[in-house]
Amino acid sequence: MTNIIEAIVFASGEPVPVKYIVEKLGCSLKEVNACVDELKERYSGESGIHILAFNGKLQFASNPQSVSYTHLRAHETLSDL
């Protein structure tokens, strides 16, 4: 289930309510929280992205340690590559 939650949050591009995940996957809040803990471990440390859990929602974000580099691509278009 962790991979499914990961895919939902990644594909969304915006915060996803945990309540939505519980309802759509037919699982318990405890199960979702265990998966979120696993994702936090997976995307911790030097990973370029982190998963954030806030206000009952989940979202992927750039690792604060990498923020100084994210602007390098943020201002380019595909034609610039």
Steps between C-alpha positions, in 0.01 A plus 500: 500500500797733559577508127139582418496791744834617360355496147183686601692778676758528220242513221284753682751784500311660788426403861291183527272464802579188703124458539473466119761223499324315783168521317627405154725214614255370760765484769544635849670822605749286691595316181544825306711647778725192498547542124574871542764413760656262247496772232657748740780253561541435128513870414712619791860605526664585170204418278416789268137491608315454826143409579323751721208423729316811618144602583378148423651509150800349319721664240841451341743793521864571425747414772585828676868412461454499121294817468794709381521276193129468416493843338742372233223304326201694626565785254585289197260357247536171319633686196785632717618150579 
